Amino acid sequence: MNMEYTIRIKQNPQSGWLIGQCEEMPEAITQGRDMDELMFMMEDAIELALECRREEFHETFIDTNTFVRKLGITPST
């Protein structure tokens, strides 16, 4: 499945480097000397962010079915 991401790009006025940040995943942020390098680095940043999100989801929700509690509720007559 191919996903499309929006990348906001700014240029550092002192170094001239390009800085990119993914709108859909703000934690995916990187830089490059030119547009080609930035896009290459951005792909890595997005892949790492997705991997971290998968790990967090796995760690957070792995045992949801383990904690099952039955309630002894007597129906009122």
BATOR-114590 format. One line per 4 residues: number of its first residue (from 1); their letters; for each residue z negated, x negated, y of N, C-alpha, C. Coordinates in nm, 2 decimals. Layout:
% residues N
NUM) A) Z X Y Z X Y Z X Y ~ ...;
% end
This chain:
% residues 77
1) MNME) 0.00 -0.08 -0.12 0.00 0.00 0.00 0.00 -0.09 0.12 ~ 0.10 -0.07 0.21 0.10 -0.14 0.34 0.03 -0.07 0.45 ~ -0.05 -0.14 0.52 -0.13 -0.08 0.63 -0.08 -0.14 0.76 ~ -0.08 -0.06 0.86 -0.04 -0.11 0.99 -0.17 -0.13 1.07;
5) YTIR) -0.18 -0.24 1.15 -0.30 -0.27 1.23 -0.25 -0.30 1.37 ~ -0.33 -0.26 1.46 -0.31 -0.29 1.60 -0.38 -0.41 1.64 ~ -0.31 -0.51 1.70 -0.38 -0.63 1.74 -0.37 -0.65 1.89 ~ -0.48 -0.66 1.95 -0.49 -0.69 2.10 -0.49 -0.84 2.11;
9) IKQN) -0.40 -0.88 2.20 -0.38 -1.03 2.22 -0.41 -1.06 2.37 ~ -0.49 -1.17 2.38 -0.51 -1.22 2.52 -0.49 -1.37 2.51 ~ -0.46 -1.43 2.63 -0.44 -1.57 2.63 -0.56 -1.63 2.71 ~ -0.62 -1.73 2.65 -0.72 -1.81 2.72 -0.66 -1.89 2.83;
13) PQSG) -0.70 -1.86 2.95 -0.64 -1.92 3.07 -0.67 -2.08 3.08 ~ -0.78 -2.12 3.02 -0.80 -2.26 3.02 -0.73 -2.34 2.91 ~ -0.73 -2.29 2.79 -0.67 -2.36 2.68 -0.52 -2.32 2.65 ~ -0.49 -2.20 2.70 -0.35 -2.15 2.67 -0.34 -2.09 2.53;
17) WLIG) -0.45 -2.10 2.45 -0.44 -2.04 2.31 -0.44 -1.89 2.32 ~ -0.38 -1.83 2.22 -0.38 -1.68 2.21 -0.50 -1.64 2.12 ~ -0.56 -1.53 2.16 -0.68 -1.48 2.09 -0.64 -1.33 2.05 ~ -0.65 -1.31 1.92 -0.62 -1.17 1.87 -0.74 -1.11 1.81;
21) QCEE) -0.74 -0.98 1.82 -0.85 -0.90 1.76 -0.79 -0.77 1.71 ~ -0.82 -0.73 1.59 -0.77 -0.61 1.53 -0.86 -0.49 1.58 ~ -0.79 -0.39 1.63 -0.86 -0.27 1.69 -0.93 -0.19 1.58 ~ -0.87 -0.18 1.46 -0.93 -0.11 1.35 -1.04 -0.18 1.28;
25) MPEA) -1.04 -0.31 1.29 -1.15 -0.39 1.24 -1.19 -0.50 1.34 ~ -1.28 -0.46 1.43 -1.32 -0.56 1.54 -1.37 -0.69 1.49 ~ -1.42 -0.69 1.37 -1.47 -0.82 1.32 -1.36 -0.92 1.28 ~ -1.23 -0.87 1.27 -1.12 -0.95 1.25 -1.07 -1.01 1.38;
29) ITQG) -1.11 -1.13 1.41 -1.07 -1.19 1.54 -1.04 -1.34 1.51 ~ -0.94 -1.39 1.57 -0.90 -1.52 1.55 -0.81 -1.57 1.67 ~ -0.76 -1.70 1.66 -0.68 -1.75 1.77 -0.57 -1.84 1.71 ~ -0.47 -1.87 1.79 -0.36 -1.95 1.75 -0.30 -2.02 1.87;
33) RDMD) -0.23 -2.13 1.85 -0.16 -2.20 1.96 -0.04 -2.12 2.01 ~ 0.02 -2.05 1.92 0.14 -1.97 1.96 0.14 -1.84 1.87 ~ 0.24 -1.75 1.90 0.24 -1.62 1.83 0.25 -1.63 1.68 ~ 0.33 -1.72 1.63 0.34 -1.74 1.49 0.21 -1.78 1.42;
37) ELMF) 0.14 -1.88 1.48 0.02 -1.92 1.43 -0.09 -1.81 1.44 ~ -0.09 -1.74 1.55 -0.19 -1.63 1.57 -0.17 -1.52 1.46 ~ -0.04 -1.48 1.43 -0.02 -1.38 1.34 -0.05 -1.42 1.19 ~ -0.03 -1.55 1.16 -0.07 -1.61 1.03 -0.22 -1.60 1.02;
41) MMED) -0.29 -1.65 1.12 -0.43 -1.65 1.12 -0.49 -1.51 1.12 ~ -0.42 -1.41 1.19 -0.47 -1.27 1.19 -0.46 -1.21 1.05 ~ -0.36 -1.24 0.98 -0.35 -1.19 0.84 -0.47 -1.23 0.76 ~ -0.51 -1.36 0.77 -0.63 -1.41 0.70 -0.75 -1.34 0.75;
45) AIEL) -0.77 -1.32 0.88 -0.89 -1.26 0.93 -0.90 -1.12 0.88 ~ -0.79 -1.04 0.88 -0.79 -0.91 0.83 -0.83 -0.90 0.68 ~ -0.77 -0.99 0.60 -0.80 -1.00 0.46 -0.94 -1.03 0.44 ~ -1.00 -1.12 0.51 -1.14 -1.15 0.50 -1.23 -1.04 0.54;
49) ALEC) -1.19 -0.97 0.65 -1.27 -0.85 0.69 -1.27 -0.74 0.58 ~ -1.15 -0.72 0.52 -1.14 -0.62 0.42 -1.22 -0.66 0.30 ~ -1.22 -0.78 0.26 -1.30 -0.83 0.15 -1.45 -0.81 0.18 ~ -1.49 -0.84 0.30 -1.64 -0.82 0.33 -1.67 -0.68 0.33;
53) RREE) -1.58 -0.59 0.37 -1.61 -0.45 0.37 -1.62 -0.40 0.23 ~ -1.53 -0.45 0.14 -1.54 -0.41 0.00 -1.67 -0.45 -0.06 ~ -1.71 -0.57 -0.03 -1.84 -0.62 -0.09 -1.96 -0.54 -0.03 ~ -1.96 -0.51 0.09 -2.07 -0.43 0.15 -2.07 -0.29 0.09;
57) FHET) -1.95 -0.23 0.07 -1.95 -0.10 0.01 -2.00 -0.11 -0.14 ~ -1.96 -0.21 -0.21 -2.00 -0.23 -0.35 -2.15 -0.25 -0.35 ~ -2.21 -0.33 -0.27 -2.35 -0.36 -0.27 -2.43 -0.23 -0.23 ~ -2.37 -0.16 -0.13 -2.45 -0.04 -0.08 -2.44 0.08 -0.18;
61) FIDT) -2.33 0.10 -0.24 -2.31 0.22 -0.32 -2.30 0.20 -0.47 ~ -2.33 0.08 -0.52 -2.31 0.05 -0.66 -2.40 0.13 -0.75 ~ -2.52 0.16 -0.70 -2.62 0.23 -0.78 -2.65 0.37 -0.74 ~ -2.56 0.44 -0.68 -2.59 0.57 -0.63 -2.61 0.67 -0.75;
65) NTFV) -2.55 0.65 -0.86 -2.57 0.74 -0.97 -2.70 0.70 -1.05 ~ -2.75 0.59 -1.03 -2.87 0.55 -1.10 -3.00 0.63 -1.05 ~ -3.00 0.67 -0.93 -3.11 0.74 -0.87 -3.09 0.89 -0.87 ~ -3.10 0.94 -0.99 -3.09 1.09 -1.01 -3.23 1.15 -1.03;
69) RKLG) -3.26 1.25 -0.95 -3.39 1.31 -0.96 -3.37 1.46 -0.98 ~ -3.43 1.51 -1.09 -3.43 1.65 -1.12 -3.55 1.72 -1.06 ~ -3.53 1.83 -0.99 -3.64 1.90 -0.93 -3.67 2.02 -1.02 ~ -3.80 2.04 -1.05 -3.85 2.15 -1.13 -3.88 2.27 -1.03;
73) ITPS) -3.77 2.34 -1.00 -3.79 2.46 -0.91 -3.79 2.58 -0.99 ~ -3.89 2.66 -0.98 -3.90 2.79 -1.05 -3.84 2.90 -0.95 ~ -3.74 2.97 -1.00 -3.68 3.07 -0.92 -3.78 3.18 -0.89 ~ -3.78 3.23 -0.77 -3.87 3.34 -0.74 -3.81 3.47 -0.79;
77) T) -3.90 3.56 -0.84 -3.86 3.69 -0.89 -3.89 3.80 -0.80;
% end
